[in-house]
Amino acid sequence: MKLATNLKQFIKDHQNDDVNSLALKTELYPDIDLNFAIQQIKGKQIARIKIPSWYHIDDIVYPKHLSLEQCSSEYTARYKAEIYSSDSIVDLTGGFGVDCAFLSKSFNSITYVEQQQDLVEIARHNFEALRLKINTICQNAVDYLNNMEFADLIYIDPARRGSSGSKMVFIEDCTPNIIDIQNLIETKSKKTMIKLSPMLDISLALKSLRNVSDVYIISYQNECKELVFLKNNEEKVDNTNIHCINISNAKLDEFVFQKEEENDTEIYYTDQICKYLYEPNCSIIKAGAFKSISNKYSIYKLHPNSHLYTSDNLIDNFQGRIFQVENISTLNKKEIKTHLKDIKQANISTRNFPISPLELRKRIGLKDGGNNYIFGTTLANEKKVLLICKKI
């Protein structure tokens, strides 16, 4: 699996090339396995963004595109390594090995299990290149689980694609089926960490999985990337903590709540727009922490279904975007013309609004972009308005 010196140099020399054009030049490089080299160049180009600390290591070998597409990013893997630490971990669905590599920093004994031989060989090579002591095993996850020794943590990231390549979002449709092996998993580890699709319905998952102590909704740059469920296999869990995580280059935001407190919280809805408009980050929206976020920051929600908030107080540590409201308009043509007369372009969003952002853009005739933000939304009195804002 070791990369030859001339191949490493070729990859380095062509790492910024268009791989489709490069693939047509086989005759120019008779001493290079061009198909494999292109796989490595493609992998490196993805790793530059997705796994930046690996991108600079020339000895890293990259798998075929699908395995690279399905693996975690460095940012989410690093975060997961902070969730739980102990003595031993078994990663039952190792894949390319990104999660296992970063999780290994929090454990003394690490076992990587993967049923695809080519991925096992790549992972073994890369772990050595990264100077990580990880035991690698080529075996089906369920077969290994049946005979494995007890571990502190089992990590599992079931395959979420069907035989046709379509993405699966229900737990029962993934491979392996966590519901089918839940009893067995509980006898083999203290805790189980399960990574699932960000499109999964969290409430449905909590009905299927027992004793989930924590759910992590992990977003990077305000894009929801994955859901992580932490099961306690040794004691009953009555209340689940839901962690809304947003990782950005500058900071990490975390908002924690429980569904029970969300259901029990009373808040006020308003038809009066204050000086500032607040839009929670996507992890909070995905979690459904609509009343909890209002309660924590003492901000008013515009409507039960609008998921926008307002206040006269500027909350610097708010977990989401903050805007200063410049003007408020109805959909009346004259009113729109008056309020938008000096605006040529704007970023347009709709929240609980009868028309799409594209339709709204056509109606008000503005170009996309710039420093102005317009939200089409509905207030507590069911009035439809346009909120014309500047981002704080």
Secondary structure, DSSP 8 states (H G I E B T S, - for coil): ----HHHHHHHHHTTTS-HHHHTT-GGG-TTS-HHHHHHHHHHHHHHHHHSHHHHT-TT-----HHHHHHS--HHHHHHHTTT---SEEEETT-TTSHHHHHHGGG-SEEEEEES-HHHHHHHHHHHHHTT---EEEES-HHHHHHH---EEEEEE--B-B-TTS-B--SGGGSBS-HHHHHHHHHTTEEEEEEEE-TTS-HHHHHHHSSSEEEEEEEEETTEEEEEEEEEESSS---S-EEEEEEE-SS-EEEEEEEHHHHHH----B-S---SEEEEE-HHHHHHT-HHHHHHHHT-EES-TTT--EEESS--TT-SEEEEEEEEEE-S-HHHHHHHTTT-SEEEEEEES-SS-HHHHHHHHT-EEEEEEEEEEEE-TT--EEEEEEEE-
